[in-house]
Amino acid sequence: MKRKIYARLLIIGVFSIIFTNFCTVLVYYNMFKKQIKEDVRTTAVLLSSLYNQTEDVKSNVDLLDIDGRVTLISADGIVLYDNQADVNAMENHKNRPEVKMALEKGIGQSVHTSRTMGTNAYYCAVKLDDGNVIRYSVNARSAVAVFVGSLPVLLLISIVIFFICLSYAKVMTRQVIKPINDISNKLEEDDVEHIDPPYEELAPFVKAIKDRNVRIANEIVKLQFEKNKIEAVMENMSEGMILLDEKMRVVTVNDSAVKMLDGNTSCIGKDILFFSRNETLSSIAKDAISGHKVSKDIYSKGKWFQVIGSPVDNEGVRIGAILLILDITEKKETETIRREFTANVSHELKTPLTSITGYSELIESGMAAGEDARRFASKINQEALRLLTLIGDILKISELEELKEEMQFDNVDLEDVIRECVDNLKLQAESKNVTIKTNITKPAFIQGKKDLAEVIVYNLCDNAIRYNVDNGKVIVTFKDNVLSVKDTGIGIPKEYHSRIFERFFRVDKSRSKETGGTGLGLAIVKHAAKRLDATIEFESEPRKGTEIKIYFKGWENDNKHSSGRQN
């Protein structure tokens, strides 16, 4: 803008100089032309007066020191005298305009080309008393020469005026631009309220700026509010979210996505590869930007994540893509557990059924009789009981897994549950030569369900009896909402501690068959404890025994425990 104003002021100045000079020259030339005509007339009249007195043209010309051309012409047009040409070679001048006019009116003037001299000239002729005509002329080239001589002065004046215009244009431009620059500076400083219009003509412009600033400020507040809402939603999402622009640059990413994929937090405005080098993630982003909705699984930091990529369009134009990240580790583990559970169930059911089928075929074919038949029948009975126990445990664990709705906890007297369970297992303990004792501190009330509490106590005590040693002990303790079942049994090596709550897991499979264990007892305890919002703590050492503690919620208050316990 500054350059445009400066250039236009300069152009106006130059144009003004040219126009002024042209007008000056024109006026000056016309005035000079008029002055020459007047001088020619005056000189001609003066010459006629002198001639009328002396009738000696040459003497008068010398007397007046005239530079112009003086011609004496008779009434019939014959040239009698000329101070610059040979009169004998000159033609008749009777029909010359100025001569003709002088003979008719006494004086005549004209401008034309001289046939004798061959130049353009100013003429004035005066009729004399004796009837002759005296004519005086000045060459037009002389007038032009005078005019041309004045051109250097005009040119010098024009140059001086041009430089004055140059300086004044700079000053004027600076003065015009300065208030506008002040407005611009205040806009940059966000000081719109203190902008005052420097010119009356800028008042509407300043008012429009202030009104627009108010609208922009209101819009910014609204956008900031919406941005805060979106950020709050994104940051509180358990799912990860990454928003990309059309060039696969990260627009925004929430903390969940960073934690899930171990991403780089300083990736905003950069390519998706700056967030994570995972090739699968990059492939999903490319497909989404290309307009395809795609879903793939990614393994990261020991977990499985499902990444769903979707294109984002605005009025038919692709503006980016959104990647939604879901933690599907539990789903994957559940699928794996179900597959393993199905395979294990098939195997566990097949073993007793094979034994039952084999013994029954022997009895049916008559190959076993008498004592052998009774022994085979006893085996069939044992395998059938084992099969029933296995089916019961499978049904119980399936029931605990499928139970989805929230339970309303009751006031459960765990003392009654423990004593009833111990009474039911006394015969089994005696058959194994194991002593079972209880140590209960009152009150023994917990928040829970009695049937689930029975499942936990029964399976813990049953396991403690089955995997005990001869003359072993089982001690059941309840104190401060903590149930402890401790035995002096075979114990479990440390490398198996992380797996004891898995289904069908047995440290010694041969011993499990001897004791009739199904391998589902502790898995049932784990699921029942989870339903009661209880936590489990486990300690075991080979040949020294095992202790399992269950931390229940008390009826009067909730007891929170350390995170070292296993759910």
Secondary structure by P-SEA (a helix, b strand, c coil): caaaaaaaaaaaaaaaaaaaaaaaaaaaaaaaaaaaaaaaaaaaaaaaaaaaacccaaaaaaaacccbbbbbbcccccccccccccccccccccccaaaaaaaaccccccccccccccccbbbbbbbccccbbbbbbbbaaaaaaaaaaaaaaaaaaaaaaaaaaaaaaaaaaaaaaaaaaaaaaaaaaccccccccccccaaaaaaaaaaaaaaaaaaaaaaaaaaaaaaaaaaaccbbbbbbccccccccccaaaaaaacccccccccccccccccaaaaaaaaaaaaccccccccccccbbbbbbbbbbbcccccccbbbbbbbaaaaaaaaaaaaaaaaaaaaaaaaaaaaaaaaaaaaaaccccaaaaaaaaaaaaaaaaaaaaaaaaaaaaaaaaaccccccccccaaaaaaaaaaaaaaaaaaaacbbbbbbbcccccccccaaaaaaaaaaaaaaaaaaccccbbbbbbbcccbbbbbbcccccccccccccccccccccaaaaaaaccccaaaaaaaaaaaaacbbbbbbbbcccbbbbbbbbbcccbbbbbcccccc
